[in-house]
Amino acid sequence: MKDNHLKVIGLTGGIGAGKSTVSAYLSEKGYVVIDADKIAREIVMPGAPVLEKLVSVFGRGILDGAGALNRKKLGGLVFADGALRERMNGIMHGEILRIIKERIEELAVSGYNSIVFLDIPMLFETATAELTAVMEQIWVVDSDEEVRIERIMRRDGALREDVLRIMGSQMDSMEKRKRADVVIDNSGSEEELYQRLDKLIQSYEKQ
């Protein structure tokens, strides 16, 4: 799967760190970004096999009136129950990773010879050894904890304690930093973030 010209970089970061902002900027710059969250939404469309598997495990109560997945209801079931969350992840993550690998293969065959970014929120928790081996580097987007909390509260209208609970359910920020090849600090303005990204990409492409 690995190609001499196509370079794959994993992109991850905790909630509120600004990973989506980074992904959007990279897309605007013309790079291919494979978004695991978008794939996750695609595979649970009405009639999709993955959705049927979820219904068989969690019941039809996770669907809305139109037969589509009600993410809040599913999230309410699995958020506080580690065993149920593992069952959900077992159903979804394998298919997400299969599609990611398939799309990388397609790009390699097509002759694409630039950087492919894999936007995977739970990269360290979910990526297989096979997929990780394809990545040249892993970039982690991070911000000061208070900055992240304020962003999520403002974006989602969430209470501080709810934000802290969500953050507490994710891998610790310092652990992600330790595992990263590159840490992108997004504690400042978007302009500062874009300048950092431009310098980082220029430096990487010279390698």
BELGI-V851142 format. One record per residue. N is the residue number from 1. RES is the residue in one small letter. NEAR is the number of other C-alpha atoms within 8 Angstrom. Layout:
N:RES:NEAR ; N:RES:NEAR
This chain:
1:m:6 ; 2:k:6 ; 3:d:7 ; 4:n:5 ; 5:h:7 ; 6:l:12 ; 7:k:12 ; 8:v:12 ; 9:i:13 ; 10:g:14 ; 11:l:15 ; 12:t:14 ; 13:g:13 ; 14:g:13 ; 15:i:8 ; 16:g:11 ; 17:a:11 ; 18:g:12 ; 19:k:13 ; 20:s:6 ; 21:t:7 ; 22:v:10 ; 23:s:10 ; 24:a:8 ; 25:y:9 ; 26:l:11 ; 27:s:10 ; 28:e:7 ; 29:k:6 ; 30:g:6 ; 31:y:11 ; 32:v:9 ; 33:v:11 ; 34:i:9 ; 35:d:9 ; 36:a:12 ; 37:d:9 ; 38:k:7 ; 39:i:10 ; 40:a:10 ; 41:r:8 ; 42:e:7 ; 43:i:12 ; 44:v:13 ; 45:m:10 ; 46:p:8 ; 47:g:7 ; 48:a:9 ; 49:p:8 ; 50:v:10 ; 51:l:13 ; 52:e:9 ; 53:k:9 ; 54:l:11 ; 55:v:10 ; 56:s:8 ; 57:v:6 ; 58:f:9 ; 59:g:8 ; 60:r:7 ; 61:g:7 ; 62:i:12 ; 63:l:11 ; 64:d:9 ; 65:g:5 ; 66:a:5 ; 67:g:7 ; 68:a:10 ; 69:l:12 ; 70:n:9 ; 71:r:7 ; 72:k:6 ; 73:k:10 ; 74:l:11 ; 75:g:8 ; 76:g:8 ; 77:l:9 ; 78:v:12 ; 79:f:8 ; 80:a:6 ; 81:d:8 ; 82:g:8 ; 83:a:7 ; 84:l:9 ; 85:r:10 ; 86:e:8 ; 87:r:8 ; 88:m:10 ; 89:n:8 ; 90:g:8 ; 91:i:11 ; 92:m:10 ; 93:h:9 ; 94:g:8 ; 95:e:9 ; 96:i:12 ; 97:l:11 ; 98:r:8 ; 99:i:9 ; 100:i:10 ; 101:k:9 ; 102:e:8 ; 103:r:8 ; 104:i:10 ; 105:e:9 ; 106:e:8 ; 107:l:9 ; 108:a:13 ; 109:v:7 ; 110:s:6 ; 111:g:6 ; 112:y:9 ; 113:n:8 ; 114:s:8 ; 115:i:10 ; 116:v:13 ; 117:f:12 ; 118:l:12 ; 119:d:14 ; 120:i:11 ; 121:p:10 ; 122:m:9 ; 123:l:10 ; 124:f:6 ; 125:e:6 ; 126:t:7 ; 127:a:10 ; 128:t:7 ; 129:a:6 ; 130:e:6 ; 131:l:10 ; 132:t:8 ; 133:a:7 ; 134:v:9 ; 135:m:11 ; 136:e:9 ; 137:q:10 ; 138:i:12 ; 139:w:13 ; 140:v:14 ; 141:v:16 ; 142:d:14 ; 143:s:12 ; 144:d:7 ; 145:e:6 ; 146:e:6 ; 147:v:10 ; 148:r:12 ; 149:i:12 ; 150:e:8 ; 151:r:9 ; 152:i:13 ; 153:m:12 ; 154:r:8 ; 155:r:7 ; 156:d:6 ; 157:g:7 ; 158:a:10 ; 159:l:7 ; 160:r:8 ; 161:e:6 ; 162:d:8 ; 163:v:12 ; 164:l:9 ; 165:r:8 ; 166:i:8 ; 167:m:9 ; 168:g:8 ; 169:s:6 ; 170:q:7 ; 171:m:9 ; 172:d:7 ; 173:s:8 ; 174:m:6 ; 175:e:8 ; 176:k:12 ; 177:r:9 ; 178:k:6 ; 179:r:6 ; 180:a:11 ; 181:d:8 ; 182:v:8 ; 183:v:10 ; 184:i:10 ; 185:d:9 ; 186:n:13 ; 187:s:8 ; 188:g:7 ; 189:s:7 ; 190:e:7 ; 191:e:6 ; 192:e:9 ; 193:l:11 ; 194:y:10 ; 195:q:8 ; 196:r:9 ; 197:l:9 ; 198:d:8 ; 199:k:8 ; 200:l:8 ; 201:i:8 ; 202:q:8 ; 203:s:8 ; 204:y:7 ; 205:e:6 ; 206:k:5 ; 207:q:4
